[in-house]
Amino acid sequence: MTVLPITVPASLLNVHHLDPEAGGWGFRVDHAVATAAGDTYMLTGLRRYRARAACSADPAEQDFGYQLITRHDSDGKPTATAVFGQAVPGGGPSAIPERDTTTLAVLPDGAVAVSSKPGSTHLLSPNLDEVLASWPMSWGWQSEQDPGDDPFAASIAVTPAGRLLCMTSEYGLSNWAGAHPNIVAVSEPGTKLGPGRKPVLRAIATLDARTDCQSDADSYAHVRYGDEPVGRGNRPSPSLTEALSELTGTSGSLYGYLDSTMTRPAALGDDLFVVPVFGKTYRSTNLGQEFSFALVDDRGMLQGRLGGLHLRADSPFTGFDFTVVADPYRARAFHLNRYGLYAWSADGALRARMPTAEKPFKPLVHFALLECTPAGELLLAHRKQHLLLRVPVPQDLDALAVAVEAALKGYRRERTALKKQYAPVNWLWPDSAATVTPV
């Protein structure tokens, strides 16, 4: 068990005269990934909004919105931070725009991929000091794609053989405006993504097949089904919406999978993936609404879903905790929501459930599950205290509850030691050790 502070460069706080004891600022944790060597990359967001800032001519007093990627070495020491989203006062414009839904992936060559909805991907050097390549996609609110768009993926996960498991977006779905994540696609083993190299992705699953509004301009050459780009009727069939409706017997139901959404697919191996699919979100309560963590193989066949979850008692709609992470090296999947932490084997069997209603696991409601590391550790971020808890998962999932309970007990001890080292104010952890690079 290890606890790491999710830090912010002290120089960035100083340049904006940010007082952690004052109001108007916010800090969030978006994602984290780790390498086989033990390095950890943390993706965060730092913002400030104050009504009086608009009246100030001093750039240091004005509002800002940044995203940050901080690299921690195997000893937990912050070594480098990339700052993007807007220009740092006195610097040039950022090459990477700020986005609300952004995730990281470490590619086999060590480059860090930053992907965001609806389909932008940017590559950073392992030391976070250079943008190596960019494939941008505009916000996706317009009815048609921007002529300048050159997207790659809305999210990327890497399998042990180096395949890229991607989620990509499409325009012209049903009667919706804008671009929506709709395709699950994979690359060939050993694929390289880099400057001048945008590999072909083979579509294996479609979320929604209602594409009557699509035109020839709504396809992308690198996302293909068969010999042609995905578009209109050229796509995997049946769609996940149709397959899951049949599997669950909810076809035609008001609370079925019509107008459903999906979040980042996770790799259970080189040829088996988990695709989280959630029924339509309503303004009133969504407790009891349909959801499935679908198991899809690399031929596009629905192999079932992660089992053992109750639509109400285990609903991820409470708190909107939709993330599923997987360990492709050991073929295991995990999910955390306000009702518990869950673990499955690759056949979809629920192997462990730690209910937050039970005293030893109550602290889990304060954590978000970010990722599983190549070493088989769960990365959990405290939502308020901004600390990363690394929980080693035992080989036998039946022993996971004991490991999680021990990690939660050790968390307090480690937190006390870190508070003495960093002296955080309002759980904002300043760091002066890492090299800071605006990108």
C-alpha positions, 0 to 999 in steps of 0.5 A, a space after each residue: 500500500 502506498 499513498 502519494 500526494 496529488 500535487 500542484 506546482 508551487 510556482 503556478 500557485 505563486 504566479 497567480 497569487 492563489 491563496 488556498 484559504 480564499 475561495 473561488 478555486 477548484 481542484 479535480 483529479 481526472 485520471 492516473 496511469 502507471 508504467 511497468 517501471 513504477 512511474 505514475 502519471 496523474 492528470 488533474 485540473 486547477 481552476 479559479 473563478 472570482 467575480 472581481 477578477 474581470 476588473 483586474 489588469 494584472 494577469 496574475 489576478 485573473 481567472 484561469 483554467 489549467 490541466 496538469 500531468 505530473 509524473 512521479 518516479 517509482 519512489 513517489 517523488 514528483 519529477 515533472 509537470 506539464 501544464 496545458 489548457 491555456 497560456 501561463 502568464 508571460 508564455 505562449 498559447 497552449 498546444 493542448 486545449 482544456 477538456 472536461 473528459 480526458 484520460 491518459 495512456 502510456 504507449 509501449 515506447 513510453 510516450 504519454 497519450 492525452 485523449 479527450 472527447 469527442 476525439 482529440 489525441 495529443 502525444 507528450 514525451 515521457 518527461 512531459 517536456 514536449 508535445 510530439 504530435 497532435 490529432 485535434 477534434 473540435 468540441 463536437 457541438 456543431 452539426 457537422 465535423 470541422 474541416 480542420 479536424 484530424 482526430 484519432 480517439 476519445 480514449 485509448 487503453 493499451 493491451 499487453 501485446 501493444 494493441 490500442 483499444 480505442 473509443 471514437 466518436 461519430 457525427 450524424 447519429 439519430 437526431 442528435 447534434 454534434 459528435 458522440 462516442 459510438 465506436 469501439 475499435 482496436 489496432 493490430 498488435 505492435 501498432 505504433 502511434 507517433 509523429 506522422 503515424 496514425 494507425 488504422 483502427 478496426 471497429 469491433 462494436 457500435 453503440 448506436 446504429 441509427 445513422 440515417 442522418 450521416 453523410 459521406 463526410 461523417 467518416 474517418 479514414 483511420 476507423 474502418 470496418 472491412 475495407 471501408 471507413 465506418 459510416 452509415 451501414 458499414 459497421 459492426 452489427 448488431 449494435 451494443 444497444 440492440 444486443 444488450 436489449 435482447 440479452 436483458 429483455 428490455 427491447 422497447 422498454 422506457 428504461 432500456 438501452 435506447 439513447 444509451 451512452 458508453 464510457 472508456 472501454 477497458 482491456 481484460 486481455 489482448 482479445 477481450 474488452 469491457 465496454 461500460 454501457 448506461 441507459 438514458 439519463 433522466 433529470 429525475 432519479 435514475 436509480 434502477 435504470 439499465 446498465 451493463 459492463 459488456 464483454 466484447 471480444 476482438 471479433 465484435 462478439 458480445 460474450 456476456 457482461 460482468 455479472 452479480 450487480 443489482 440495478 438498484 442496490 449496486 447502481 452506478 447512477 448514484 454519484 455517476 460513477 461509471 468507470 470500469 478498470 481492468 488488469 489485462 495481465 491477470 484478466 480481472 476487472 474492477 468497479 467502484 461506486 457509492 455502494 461498493 468496490 467490485 472485482 470480476 474474473 474474465 468470465 464475468 463472474 463476480 469474485 469480490 464485493 466490498 459494500 460501503 455500508 459495512 464499517 471497514 469499507 465506508 471510507 471508499 465512498 470518498 474515493 474514485 477508482 482511476 486505473 489498475 497498474 501493470 503491477 496489479 495495483 488499484 489507483 484510488 483518488 480521494 475526492 476531497 483530500 487529493 491523495 492517491 492510494 495504491 492498493 495491491 490486489 492479491 492473486 486470489 481475489 477472495 483475499 481482496 477485501 482483506 487487502 482493501 481494509 488494510 490499505 484504508 487503515 494504512 491510509 490515515 498513517 501515510 496521510 499524516 506523514 505527508 501533511 508534515 512534509 507538504 503542509 497542505 492548506 485546504 488539501 492543496 498539495 504544493 510541490 517545488 521539486 518537479 520541473 514545470 513545462 507549459 505545453 
